[in-house]
């Protein structure tokens, strides 16, 4: 009898989903209205907007040609177990108790079979971005990462890179992945180290290997115009063409699209053309074989760098151009992306976009990384410790040392942690010791982090989870200052100047980092001096 009742309920749920899908299909390219249920909260779309979530009345975002300078997906999820999905970008607006979907070029699916945020994610994950069961290079999880950007900016050179690496070791930090950032080549599209700054790049990489580092290199899909490589690629029709010309056909197009981006104006490779992908991979493999590199930091690739009217080998949306950039990284287990579209479930490392050296931006790390997990981007690294937006460092004679320490603590028990500004250069001896203490805390929990990473590759479940995800319907939809590492550890880092913190403990028994057991649910105030990262372990009901 019970089996019969369950079967009836199952088929009712499926029927309900099918009806909604059919309605959505008929409404393709039309406005769709979803009534927001009482108490229902919505998340999703773009990672870099996560600090505004759950969405408030009046919020609106258009995903077309816009990945929000970070990861994005055509997915919205609710605390009542519903999700919205479309294979192509759409615009969504929250207004007057309704969720309005518009601008969709493909059918919109509204699934109502779940009961909470976690079930909404699981249902969407299984159907639309199932995990591939693979991990990126595990060194990215097991050791800290180091990026040369903030220390060297555009003056990437052999001597200073080696000095940075030696200083890491000399100051007692563990070796791991070292990333060489932008401006290592003569121009964009040229895949060889510039001779004026790198006398022997192969020897440099070999030296880094001997020290215990794996080495990644910054790359982008851009090509500097009026160069030898540009002329070669234009002749082979491997570049994106401008829509501002008489012809609209790829065969007849002659004028390349010149894209405005943060480093000026460049042409961009057209990865809808298989020959462009083959050429690019050939150049990357040349870098691996010639200079003994281990992988690549694949920057740019944002959807808004691909004009909607551009002419390409195959006509696709700007978002699809961004997704094709993501496919390049699948060839290299040691990879990192900052912009992504619809590549959840893949063994690709994502990084939260560059944050400023401010407390406001530090407070965005937790909501951003938990929403990244909700969108299926589980292998995500917070931004560089202390901030990666170098403009906010300009003119600062002295950094906020407390901010650097708190940033290290906030990152310590996220899936990855990445240094760029050298702590030994900018911190006092006492505060440097606190940053190293954060690294030791990570080392203590690294086996658990590795276990979670493997589980995530197998099941698709996020490594880092919001409180609402792990403890639905307990009133945590707006809690953005703490997170769950798996289902066992609650992490509540201080992300402000205040040395007191409000911490929310769900139902059950929790043991804090001082050994004290606290019964939840509870809202507690705790002292969080600069030398403390609050960690609570769930020890039972």
C-alpha positions in Angstrom: 0.0 0.0 0.0 2.8 2.4 1.0 4.6 1.6 -2.3 1.4 2.4 -4.2 1.0 5.7 -2.5 4.6 6.6 -3.1 4.2 5.7 -6.8 1.1 7.9 -7.1 3.0 10.8 -5.5 5.9 10.2 -7.8 3.8 10.3 -10.9 1.9 13.3 -9.8 5.3 15.1 -9.3 6.5 14.0 -12.7 3.2 15.0 -14.3 3.4 18.4 -12.7 7.0 18.9 -14.0 6.0 17.9 -17.5 3.0 20.3 -17.6 5.3 23.1 -16.4 7.9 22.2 -19.1 5.2 22.1 -21.8 3.9 25.5 -20.7 7.4 26.9 -20.7 8.1 25.5 -24.1 5.0 27.2 -25.6 6.1 30.4 -23.8 9.6 30.3 -25.4 10.8 33.8 -26.2 7.9 35.2 -24.2 7.5 36.5 -20.7 7.1 33.9 -18.0 5.7 34.7 -14.6 6.4 32.5 -11.5 4.5 33.3 -8.4 6.8 33.4 -5.4 5.5 31.3 -2.6 5.1 32.7 0.9 8.6 32.6 2.6 10.3 31.5 -0.6 13.7 32.9 -1.3 15.6 32.7 -4.6 19.4 32.5 -5.4 21.5 31.9 -8.5 22.4 33.2 -11.9 25.7 35.0 -11.3 28.3 34.4 -8.6 29.5 38.0 -8.3 25.9 39.1 -7.3 25.7 36.6 -4.4 26.0 39.2 -1.7 22.6 40.6 -2.9 21.0 37.1 -2.5 18.5 36.0 -1.7 17.0 38.4 -4.2 15.0 41.3 -3.0 12.0 43.0 -4.6 13.2 45.1 -7.6 16.3 43.0 -8.4 16.9 42.3 -12.1 19.7 40.8 -14.1 20.1 40.0 -17.8 22.4 36.9 -18.4 22.6 37.6 -22.1 26.2 38.5 -23.0 26.9 39.0 -19.2 28.5 36.5 -16.9 28.9 39.2 -14.2 32.7 39.2 -14.5 32.8 35.8 -12.8 31.0 32.4 -13.1 27.4 32.3 -14.2 24.7 29.8 -15.2 21.1 29.9 -16.5 19.9 28.5 -13.2 17.8 30.0 -10.3 17.0 28.0 -7.2 14.6 28.5 -4.3 14.3 27.6 -0.6 11.1 25.8 -1.5 12.8 23.3 -3.7 12.1 24.9 -7.1 14.5 25.7 -9.8 14.4 27.5 -13.1 16.7 26.4 -16.0 17.1 27.3 -19.7 19.8 26.1 -22.0 20.3 29.7 -23.1 20.6 33.0 -21.2 17.6 34.9 -20.0 16.6 38.0 -18.0 15.0 37.7 -14.6 13.3 40.2 -12.4 11.9 39.9 -8.9 8.9 42.2 -8.5 5.7 42.3 -6.5 5.9 38.7 -5.3 6.7 37.4 -8.7 9.7 36.1 -10.6 9.6 37.4 -14.2 11.6 35.5 -16.9 12.0 37.2 -20.2 14.4 37.4 -23.2 14.7 33.6 -23.4 15.5 32.1 -26.8 15.0 28.5 -25.5 12.3 26.8 -23.4 12.4 27.5 -19.7 12.0 24.6 -17.3 10.5 25.2 -13.9 11.0 22.2 -11.7 8.8 22.0 -8.5 9.7 18.5 -7.3 12.0 19.5 -4.5 11.2 20.8 -1.0 14.2 22.9 -0.1 17.3 24.5 -1.5 19.4 21.4 -1.3 16.8 19.3 -3.2 16.4 22.0 -5.8 20.2 21.8 -6.4 20.4 18.0 -6.5 17.5 17.8 -9.0 19.1 20.5 -11.2 22.5 18.9 -10.9 21.4 15.5 -11.9 19.6 16.7 -15.0 21.5 19.6 -16.3 25.1 19.5 -15.1 25.9 16.0 -13.8 29.4 15.6 -12.4 32.0 14.0 -14.7 33.6 12.2 -11.7 36.9 13.9 -12.3 39.1 16.3 -10.2 41.5 19.0 -11.2 45.1 18.6 -10.1 44.7 17.9 -6.3 47.8 20.0 -5.5 45.4 23.0 -5.9 43.5 21.7 -2.8 46.2 20.2 -0.7 48.7 23.1 -0.6 48.4 26.9 -0.8 48.7 28.5 -4.2 50.9 31.5 -5.0 50.3 34.1 -7.7 52.9 36.7 -8.8 50.3 39.3 -9.8 50.2 41.7 -6.8 54.0 41.6 -6.2 55.0 42.1 -9.9 51.9 43.2 -11.7 53.0 43.8 -15.4 56.7 43.4 -14.6 56.7 39.6 -14.7 60.4 38.6 -15.0 62.6 35.6 -14.3 64.7 37.1 -11.4 61.8 38.4 -9.4 59.7 35.2 -9.9 62.5 33.1 -8.6 63.0 35.5 -5.7 59.3 35.3 -4.9 59.5 31.5 -4.8 62.6 31.5 -2.7 61.0 33.9 -0.2 58.0 31.6 0.1 60.3 28.8 1.3 62.6 31.0 3.3 59.6 32.4 5.3 58.3 28.9 6.2 55.4 28.6 3.8 54.8 25.2 2.1 55.4 25.0 -1.6 52.5 24.4 -3.9 51.3 25.8 -7.2 53.0 29.0 -8.4 51.2 31.0 -11.1 53.1 33.4 -13.4 50.7 36.2 -14.3 50.2 38.5 -17.3 52.9 40.2 -19.5 55.4 37.4 -19.8 55.2 37.5 -23.6 56.1 40.1 -26.2 52.4 40.5 -27.1 49.1 38.7 -26.8 49.0 35.6 -29.1 52.7 35.1 -29.0 53.4 31.9 -27.1 57.1 32.3 -26.0 58.6 34.1 -23.1 59.9 37.5 -23.8 63.7 37.5 -24.0 64.2 40.9 -22.3 62.8 39.6 -19.0 63.4 35.8 -19.2 66.9 34.9 -20.1 66.2 31.2 -19.8 62.5 30.5 -19.0 63.0 26.7 -19.2 65.7 26.8 -16.5 63.5 29.0 -14.4 60.6 26.5 -14.5 63.0 23.6 -13.8 64.4 25.5 -10.8 60.8 26.0 -9.5 60.1 22.3 -9.9 63.2 21.4 -7.9 62.0 23.7 -5.1 58.8 21.8 -5.0 56.4 24.0 -7.1 54.2 23.2 -10.0 54.0 26.1 -12.4 51.0 27.7 -14.2 51.0 30.5 -16.7 48.5 33.2 -17.4 46.9 33.1 -20.8 43.9 34.8 -22.6 42.1 34.3 -25.9 43.2 37.7 -27.1 45.6 38.5 -30.0 47.4 41.8 -30.3 46.5 43.4 -33.7 49.2 44.3 -36.3 51.5 41.5 -35.3 52.8 38.5 -37.1 50.6 36.1 -35.2 47.5 38.3 -35.9 48.2 38.3 -39.6 48.6 34.5 -39.6 45.4 33.9 -37.7 43.4 36.4 -39.9 44.7 34.6 -43.0 43.5 31.3 -41.6 40.1 32.8 -40.6 40.6 31.8 -37.0 39.5 35.1 -35.5 36.1 36.5 -34.6 34.9 39.0 -37.2 33.2 42.3 -36.7 29.5 42.6 -37.4 30.1 46.1 -38.7 30.7 45.2 -42.3 28.6 44.8 -45.4 28.6 41.0 -45.4 27.0 39.0 -42.6 28.4 35.7 -43.8 31.5 34.1 -42.3 32.8 33.0 -45.7 32.9 36.6 -47.0 33.8 38.4 -43.8 37.2 40.2 -43.8 37.3 42.7 -40.9 38.2 41.2 -37.5 36.4 42.2 -34.4 38.7 44.4 -32.2 37.6 44.0 -28.6 38.0 46.6 -25.9 39.3 44.9 -22.7 41.2 45.9 -19.5 44.6 45.8 -21.4 43.5 47.8 -24.5 42.2 46.6 -27.8 42.8 43.1 -29.3 41.4 40.6 -31.7 39.9 37.4 -30.2 40.1 33.8 -31.2 36.9 32.2 -32.6 36.6 28.8 -30.8 33.5 27.9 -32.7 36.0 27.0 -35.4 37.6 23.7 -34.6 40.8 24.8 -36.3 41.1 27.7 -33.9 40.9 25.3 -31.0 43.5 23.1 -32.6 45.8 26.0 -33.2 45.5 27.3 -29.6 46.0 23.9 -28.0 49.0 23.5 -30.2 50.5 26.7 -28.8 49.7 25.7 -25.2 51.3 22.3 -25.8 54.3 24.0 -27.2 54.6 26.0 -24.0 54.3 22.8 -21.9 56.9 20.9 -24.0 59.4 23.8 -24.4 59.2 25.4 -21.0 58.1 22.4 -18.9 55.0 24.2 -17.6 52.3 22.2 -15.7 49.2 24.1 -16.6 47.4 27.4 -17.3 45.5 30.2 -15.6 42.9 31.0 -18.3 41.8 34.6 -17.9 39.2 36.8 -19.7 36.7 34.8 -21.8 33.9 36.8 -20.3 30.7 36.7 -22.4 30.6 40.5 -22.7 33.9 40.4 -24.6 32.1 38.7 -27.5 29.8 41.2 -29.4 26.3 39.8 -30.0 26.5 40.9 -33.7 30.0 39.4 -34.2 30.5 37.0 -37.1 31.9 33.6 -36.2 32.4 30.2 -37.9 29.3 29.0 -36.2 26.6 31.4 -35.0 26.3 31.3 -31.2 25.5 33.5 -28.3 28.2 35.5 -26.5 27.7 33.2 -23.6 28.4 30.1 -25.7 31.7 31.8 -26.8 32.5 32.0 -23.1 31.6 28.3 -22.5 33.9 27.3 -25.4 36.8 29.1 -23.7 36.0 26.9 -20.7 36.4 23.8 -22.8 40.1 24.6 -23.4 41.0 24.0 -19.7 39.7 20.4 -19.9 43.0 19.5 -21.6 45.0 20.5 -18.6 44.3 19.2 -15.0 46.1 22.2 -13.6 43.8 25.0 -14.7 42.1 28.1 -13.3 39.3 30.3 -14.6 37.8 33.6 -13.5 34.9 33.8 -16.0 32.7 30.8 -16.9 29.3 30.0 -18.4 27.5 26.7 -18.0 30.5 24.4 -17.3 29.3 23.2 -13.9 30.2 19.6 -13.1 33.5 19.7 -15.0 37.0 19.3 -13.4 37.7 23.0 -13.8 39.0 25.3 -11.1 37.1 28.6 -10.7 38.4 31.6 -8.8 36.2 34.4 -7.4 36.8 37.6 -9.2 39.4 40.1 -8.0 38.4 41.7 -4.7 39.6 45.0 -3.5 41.7 45.4 -0.4 38.7 46.4 1.7 36.5 44.9 4.5 33.5 45.3 2.2 34.9 43.0 -0.4 36.2 40.5 2.2 32.6 40.1 3.4 31.6 39.0 -0.1 33.9 35.9 -0.1 31.4 33.7 1.8 28.2 34.4 -0.1 30.1 34.3 -3.4 31.8 31.0 -2.8 28.6 29.3 -1.5 26.6 30.5 -4.5 29.3 29.2 -6.7 28.6 25.8 -5.2 24.9 26.3 -5.8 25.6 26.8 -9.5 27.7 23.6 -9.6 31.1 25.3 -9.6 32.4 23.3 -6.6 36.2 23.5 -7.3 36.3 27.2 -6.5 39.1 29.3 -5.0 38.5 32.5 -3.1 40.3 35.6 -4.5 43.9 36.2 -3.5 44.5 36.8 0.2 44.3 40.5 1.0 42.6 41.2 -2.3 43.6 40.7 -6.0 42.3 43.9 -7.5 45.7 45.7 -7.8 44.2 49.1 -8.3 43.1 49.2 -4.6 46.8 48.7 -3.6 48.0 51.7 -5.6 49.0 54.6 -3.4 48.8 52.5 -0.2 52.1 52.9 1.7 50.8 50.4 4.3 48.2 47.7 4.0 45.6 47.0 6.6 47.4 44.1 8.4 44.3 42.9 10.2 42.5 42.6 6.9 45.3 40.5 5.5 45.1 38.2 8.5 41.3 37.9 8.5 41.4 37.3 4.7 43.9 34.4 5.3 41.6 33.0 8.0 38.5 33.3 5.8 40.3 31.4 2.9 41.9 28.8 5.1 39.0 26.3 5.2 37.6 27.0 1.7 38.4 24.5 -1.1 41.6 26.4 -1.9 43.6 29.3 -0.6 45.8 31.6 -2.8 48.4 34.1 -1.8 49.7 36.9 -4.0 50.8 39.9 -2.0 53.7 38.6 0.0 52.7 38.4 3.7 56.4 38.5 4.8 56.8 41.9 3.0 53.6 43.7 4.3 53.1 42.3 7.8 54.7 42.6 11.1 56.4 39.6 12.6 53.4 39.0 14.9 50.8 39.2 12.1 52.9 37.1 9.7 52.8 34.4 12.4 49.0 34.6 12.4 48.8 34.1 8.7 51.1 31.1 9.0 48.8 29.8 11.8 45.9 30.0 9.3 48.0 27.8 6.9 48.6 25.3 9.7 44.8 25.2 10.4 44.3 24.3 6.8 47.0 21.7 7.0 45.2 20.1 9.9 42.0 19.9 8.0 43.5 19.1 4.6 42.6 15.3 4.7 38.9 16.3 5.2 39.1 18.9 2.4 40.5 16.2 0.1 37.8 13.8 1.1 35.1 16.4 0.3 36.7 17.2 -3.0 36.6 13.5 -4.0 33.0 13.2 -2.8 32.1 16.4 -4.8 33.6 14.9 -8.0 31.6 11.7 -7.4 28.2 13.2 -6.3 28.2 16.8 -7.4 27.5 18.1 -3.9 29.2 21.4 -3.0 32.4 21.3 -0.9 31.4 24.6 0.7 27.7 25.1 1.6 25.5 27.9 2.8 23.7 27.5 6.1 20.4 27.4 4.3 21.6 24.6 2.0 22.8 22.3 4.8 20.1 23.3 7.4 16.9 24.1 5.4 13.9 25.8 7.0 15.8 26.9 10.2 15.9 30.6 9.3 19.4 30.8 7.8 18.5 32.1 4.3 20.1 35.5 5.1 23.2 34.3 7.0 26.2 35.2 4.9 29.0 35.4 7.5 29.6 31.7 8.1 29.6 28.5 6.0 29.6 24.8 6.2 32.7 22.8 5.1 30.9 19.6 4.1 28.3 18.5 6.6 30.6 18.4 9.6 32.4 21.7 10.1 30.9 25.1 10.6 33.4 27.9 9.9 32.7 31.4 11.2 35.6 33.7 10.4 35.7 37.3 11.5 35.3 39.5 8.4 35.2 42.9 10.1 37.3 45.0 12.4 35.1 44.0 15.3 36.6 41.3 17.6 33.1 39.9 18.5 31.0 37.8 16.2 27.4 36.6 16.1 27.4 32.9 15.3 24.3 30.8 14.5 24.4 27.1 15.5 21.7 24.9 14.0 20.0 22.0 15.8 22.3 19.5 17.3 25.4 19.5 19.5 28.5 21.5 18.4 32.0 21.5 19.8 34.0 24.7 19.3 37.7 25.1 18.7 38.2 25.4 22.5 36.6 22.1 23.2 33.4 23.4 24.6 30.1 21.7 23.6 27.1 23.9 22.8 23.6 22.7 22.1 21.8 24.2 19.1 19.8 25.9 17.9 21.6 28.8 19.4 22.6 32.4 18.5 25.7 33.1 20.4 28.2 36.1 20.7 31.8 35.1 20.9 35.1 36.9 21.2 37.2 36.5 18.1 40.6 38.0 18.7 42.9 38.3 15.8 44.5 34.9 16.6 41.3 33.0 16.4 39.4 31.3 13.5 36.1 29.9 15.0 35.5 26.3 13.9 32.6 24.3 15.2 32.3 20.5 14.7 28.9 18.8 14.6 29.0 16.0 17.1 25.5 14.6 17.0 21.8 15.4 17.7 
